[in-house]
Amino acid sequence: MRAKIAVMAVALVGLVGCSTHRELLVTGGSRADGIVELGYERNEFQRVQFDADAAEALAAKRCKGWGYEDAESFGTEKSTCTSRRGFGNCGGRQVMIQYQCLGNPER
């Protein structure tokens, strides 16, 4: 039984070690449209995790700077290949997440 638990613990540590934590950065946006775009880059083998609450707080901060009240994610990611490998598979990707600013902007 102890051996089974030890194997499961090692497997769990191995799975956690496979993911990469990324902080999203503001990569674009439009005050007029009330859109903030956050993004990160990854290679084809990375499983990226990010703090969704921190990302939404960053988008909300930008929206509040424009006079809006808050921000929320559209709920989708847009991925663009930035480099190709020898057989045509994508080696690097840029991932973008858009946020909608909420409320009416101050003029």
C-alpha positions as CSV (number, residue, x, y, z in Angstrom):
1,M,0.0,0.0,0.0
2,R,2.8,2.4,0.9
3,A,4.5,1.6,-2.5
4,K,1.3,2.5,-4.3
5,I,1.0,5.8,-2.5
6,A,4.7,6.6,-3.2
7,V,4.2,5.9,-6.9
8,M,1.1,8.1,-7.0
9,A,2.9,10.9,-5.2
10,V,5.8,10.7,-7.7
11,A,3.3,10.7,-10.6
12,L,1.5,13.7,-9.2
13,V,4.8,15.7,-8.8
14,G,5.7,14.8,-12.4
15,L,2.4,16.0,-13.7
16,V,2.6,19.3,-11.8
17,G,6.2,19.7,-13.1
18,C,4.9,19.6,-16.7
19,S,2.9,22.8,-16.5
20,T,4.4,26.2,-16.9
21,H,3.1,29.2,-15.0
22,R,2.8,32.4,-17.0
23,E,1.8,35.9,-16.1
24,L,-0.3,37.6,-18.7
25,L,0.9,40.9,-20.1
26,V,-1.2,43.7,-21.7
27,T,-0.5,43.3,-25.4
28,G,-3.2,45.6,-26.9
29,G,-6.6,47.1,-26.6
30,S,-8.9,49.9,-27.6
31,R,-10.5,52.5,-25.2
32,A,-13.1,53.3,-27.8
33,D,-14.2,49.6,-28.2
34,G,-13.7,48.9,-24.5
35,I,-11.4,45.9,-25.2
36,V,-8.2,44.9,-23.4
37,E,-6.0,42.2,-24.8
38,L,-3.7,40.1,-22.6
39,G,-1.3,37.5,-23.8
40,Y,1.6,35.2,-23.3
41,E,4.0,33.0,-25.4
42,R,4.6,29.3,-25.2
43,N,6.3,26.5,-27.1
44,E,4.6,23.5,-28.5
45,F,5.5,21.3,-25.5
46,Q,4.4,23.7,-22.7
47,R,1.2,23.3,-20.8
48,V,0.6,26.8,-19.6
49,Q,-1.3,27.8,-16.5
50,F,-2.1,31.3,-15.4
51,D,-3.9,33.0,-12.6
52,A,-7.2,33.9,-14.2
53,D,-8.2,36.2,-11.3
54,A,-4.9,38.1,-11.5
55,A,-5.4,38.5,-15.3
56,E,-8.9,39.8,-14.9
57,A,-7.7,42.3,-12.2
58,L,-5.0,43.5,-14.7
59,A,-7.6,44.0,-17.4
60,A,-9.9,45.7,-14.9
61,K,-7.1,48.1,-13.9
62,R,-6.5,49.1,-17.5
63,C,-10.3,49.5,-18.1
64,K,-10.6,51.6,-14.9
65,G,-7.7,53.8,-16.2
66,W,-9.9,54.5,-19.3
67,G,-12.9,55.4,-17.1
68,Y,-14.8,52.0,-17.2
69,E,-16.0,50.2,-14.1
70,D,-14.6,46.7,-14.5
71,A,-13.7,44.0,-17.0
72,E,-14.6,40.4,-17.8
73,S,-13.1,37.8,-20.1
74,F,-14.9,36.9,-23.4
75,G,-13.9,33.3,-22.3
76,T,-11.9,32.3,-25.4
77,E,-8.2,32.3,-26.3
78,K,-6.8,33.2,-29.8
79,S,-3.6,31.4,-30.6
80,T,-1.2,32.4,-33.4
81,C,1.8,30.4,-34.6
82,T,5.0,32.5,-34.4
83,S,7.5,29.9,-35.5
84,R,7.5,26.7,-37.5
85,R,9.7,23.6,-37.1
86,G,11.2,21.5,-39.8
87,F,8.2,19.4,-40.5
88,G,5.7,22.3,-40.5
89,N,4.4,21.9,-36.9
90,C,4.2,25.0,-34.8
91,G,7.1,25.5,-32.5
92,G,6.0,28.7,-30.8
93,R,2.7,30.3,-30.2
94,Q,1.4,33.6,-29.0
95,V,-1.8,33.3,-27.1
96,M,-4.2,36.2,-26.6
97,I,-7.2,36.6,-24.3
98,Q,-9.6,39.5,-24.8
99,Y,-11.5,41.3,-22.0
100,Q,-14.5,43.5,-22.3
101,C,-14.6,46.7,-20.3
102,L,-17.8,47.1,-18.4
103,G,-19.8,50.3,-17.7
104,N,-19.8,53.6,-19.5
105,P,-16.4,55.4,-19.9
106,E,-16.1,58.8,-18.4
107,R,-15.6,61.4,-21.1
